[in-house]
Every structure is written in C-alpha cells, then in structure tokens.
Amino acid sequence: GGEGPGPGPSPSRCAAGDKSGSAALGRAPERFASWDEVNVIAHGLLQLGHGLKEHVDRTKGQMRELGSRLSAHNSSLGGPWEPQGLPRAGGFTWLFLHLLQSLMDAQNLRIEELLQKIKQQQYKLDKQNLQIKSLQSKVSSGEVGLGATLSSMALSFPAELPQDCHQLFLAGQQSSGVFQVQPAGSQPFKVYCDMTTEGGWTVIQRRTDGSVDFDQLWDAYKNGFGDLRGDFWLGLEKMHRLIQEGRFNLLIELEDWEGNSQVIQFVFSLGGESTAYTLSLLGPLSGELENAIGDFRQLPFSTRDRDHDLKADTNCAKHLSGGWWFSTCGHANLNGKYFRSIPRQRHERKQGIFWKTWKGRYYPLKSTTMKIQPAALEAEP
C-alpha cells in the first residue's frame, strides 16, 4: 500500500505493542508490528472515521432543527429586521447558524475524504495480508522439498546453454525434442534435436506433409520458417551460427511414396551472408546414392529474388521452386513444391522435391530431413 492518510506512522513502521513480554521470554524485542496488529490499527481508524461522520451528521441535523425553529419564531414576530430587538437578535442568530452550518458542511466533506482514504488503505492492507498469508502457507508446506526443488532446477537448467544438439547429448540428454541452444557469439534460439544412440543431431530442414509453403524469398530462408515440431526450415543465419568456421556432417534422409528410403552424408562448412551462405563440400558423399549436388565444391544459396546459381542464363529458383544451393538447376532440390501425387505435366514435376540420382528429377519425393552434427577430426579428406 501507499502512505497512510493520517499523521500517524505508516503501517510498515508501527512499533510492536509488547516489547517487555518478548524480552521476558528471552527473545529480542520485535522491531516492527505484525500484519495482524497493523490490521487492528487500520480497522480502528476506520471505525473512528465512521464515528466522526455520525457525530457530524447528528450535529448538522440539530443545527437544521434549531434553524427552522428560529425561522418560525422570526416569522411570528414579523420578520428578522423589524424594529423590535428580539427579531433583530434572532436575525443575527440565524446568520451565525448559517455560517456554522457551512463550517459543518466543509468539515463533513473533509471527514468523507478521510474516510475514503482509510477505506482504500484498509483494502490494500487486507490484500497484502492475504498475499503474505498465502506465501507463508506455501513456504511452511514446501520447506522440506525446497532444497530438492532448487537442486532439480539447477540440474534441469544448466548455467550455460549448449551450443548445439550434440553438446546437449554429451551432457546427458537422450530424448529428442525442441531445445534452446546458444552458439558462441550468438543470441539463444530454439532448434529440434534428434537424439540417436550415436549422438545428437540438429535438424535444419524437415518435409513430411506439405503443411508449410517452401516457395519463399531470401529473407524467409535467411531467418527460417515453419514449425520446429512439423515441417520447417531452420534458417541460413542460424545454420551459419551453428557451423561458423567449423566442419560439420550433413545427414540427408529421403523417402519415396512406396515406403523406400535413402541416406546421404557428407562433410561441409557454411559461409555467412556475405558469401550468400556458400556451402563448401569438404569430403566425399557417403551412402548408396551418387552425388546429386553437382561437380562443384562450392555452391552459394539462391532464391528467386536472389539469383546466385551457377547457370548463367536461368534463374534456377524461379524455374524450379523454393531456395537451394543450386548448381545448374537439374541435380537436386529438397525445398521444391510438395506434391501428394505425381503431377501429369513434366514441367510441374520438376518443381517438386527431388534428388536426381535417386528416382530421377521428375519424381517428387514424399519426405526429406536434413540434420547436422560436428564432424570428427578423422574426417579430414
């Protein structure tokens, strides 16, 4: 609450009522009054205010009655300003009573204001008292488990956030899900971690049901879009923050509409926006499929509003769909349009999700997932 309305001490500094009693019991005297004592004082002030108001109201009633009697007396004598002395004296008495009535009205107004302030203060005190009693109840009932709760919180929320999902895995996290990470020199952000028996993978792209439109422009691909628990693109800037100048494994999982699947893996690094987020191949692809990235060791990222592909006469992102590390358009595009059935028209089919060395460029795949993990030192080419 705020300051009290009267000249007395504020509730937070009221002295304790019985210092001698506490001293007699061998305890140090309390410095401040309890909340119950403060409430008693506040209720007392409230009752005092009500008493003052009742007194003023009674006095005003008596003054009005006296005034009406004098008025009747003056009328019977021919008015207050007749030559006879009594009516004149009665007129002065009436004037005096009128002034007194005005003073009483002003005093009554001040008492009303004081009463309102006391009521407001009482409301605040009652509210604070309830909050304190609630806190006291929680503390008394939870004292035993408080230390364990704090310890559990310390274990659940380490002082520093992991830099990526693999670091989280090494710290003991075994379940997949959405977690907060903070690469060096970066603000924290959320990622989806796929935890396997071998380690933690940070998922950077997922396509499963076509619920998210991947035909987006540069800024969307830079910042990310979609739902981390569903279909999404993490964002080129977040990928760069995770990878920075390091060497990472990129694991790509593909699935067709017949239930078949394929896995591709290679070591790479990723430049920043000044390089158009250039993907650099640092080692050969592993898996059953041949290379569909192209014969280029370095590939900048392209969208239809930022054409960085390696085909001079064509905007691959516009010709196909979505954004990708396009070389000469026709090798791979995992961010193409999602088709639930194979389109009849060939020019539509090539706008889908494809990996040329598996199913060809005109077969739109059912699902794809891309995830990264720091590469081991022995992966040097």
QUICORLIN-V486194 format. One record per helix or strand. SS is the DSSP state (H for helix, E for strand). FROM is the first residue (numbers start at 0). TO is the last residue. Records with the same first field share a line. If there is no record, write none. Layout:
SS=FROM-TO  FROM-TO
//
This chain:
H=10-12  18-23  34-75  84-155  164-169  217-222  235-242  272-274  315-318  345-348  376-378
E=176-180  188-194  199-206  224-225  231-232  247-254  260-269  278-280  285-285  297-298  301-302  305-305  323-323  331-332  336-336  351-351  353-354  357-358  366-373
//
